[in-house]
């Protein structure tokens, strides 16, 4: 607060600009970033801000569990000023929708030599080299830091040299991104990582429109923050983005002849023809396609088959638009050769009462072992038919040889 000038109005506008930048980066991935609330620590810090990346992150995650309970948010960010930091940010990878771990710490004013801490679920500070930036960092550069942290939380990894297609000279998740100015976008690797994150049903919090209540929700719209608010027809974000936008002007109004600026039923600033498919079924058995009505840029509400309807030839049930069959879930996690494990595997793993095999929590928040009749009500146990271990950086894996089967379970 002091580093950015100690003026609430000025700082608020700067933060709005930063999130406008971040939103413009994620928009091509069909992800909208909304700043739901802002809290200033003016007199004193609510948590200690000394120590390594993982330590500060853990302090913040614990603090927000108690003090942000009534706030509408998916991810909470703490902006910290450090004179000579050894990192630029820290988050728990792949946990954007897990309330307890959905948070990040970002450092304002870092000098050269800073690193970004990536904290795994085990809470160890796995500090990985990341871009360095000078004191007096621009809003654009700081927005890249936030975009990288959010990308990590959404299951993305840093781009591997020579393996990713990038539409520009450098992409957002490139470790050197902060060294380069100009427009940036996510690479093919980042898009694939996000798709994998969603296919594993870990992105539930991305599928709802934020409901922003409380005293701050009645404030006037801010044109230029990249979010369409009450009274605006569109919002193209910062001036550079608006120059490139064919549909929306800098006054947050449609340009002449324009009928829409965003939406799955908007193409070239015009409504798509009636009955154009705008949302294919996410699940062939349990979801339904949606079609444009010809008079709106928005795709109709996402409808799906009624919960409880049978699927997978009677082996599963529809729930939330997805076929919840154990075989299908195993294939999504481990590959096409994986199947739901036999009862012997469930008996071996889910009776252990540990993070890999359990039937939930007791009233005292201790892990509970599965009794015989509830063996398949706990962790999903699958067969693993491959020779090579599962390659993942977002979960811990356990293997158990039970008779002729190699069984596998995950802990995120």
Secondary structure, DSSP 8 states (H G I E B T S, - for coil): -TTTTS-HHHHHHHHHHHHHHHHHHHHTTT------------SS-SS---S-HHHHHHHHHHHHHHHSTTS--S-EEEEEE-SS-S-SEEE-TT-TT-GGG-EEEEEES--TT--EEEE-TT--EEEE------SS--HHHHHHHHHHHHHHHTT-----TTTS--SSSS-TTSTTGGG--S-----HHHHHHHHHHHHTT--GGGSS-----SGGGGS---TTSSS--TT-S----SHHHHHH-SSB-TTSSB-TT---SSSTTEETTEE--TT-EEE--SSTTTB--EE--SS-SS-----B--TT-EEGGGTEEEETTEEE-HHHHHHHHH-TT--B--HHHHHHHTTS-BTTB---B-TTS-B----GGGGGGSS--EE---SS----SSSEEEEEEETTEEEEEEE-
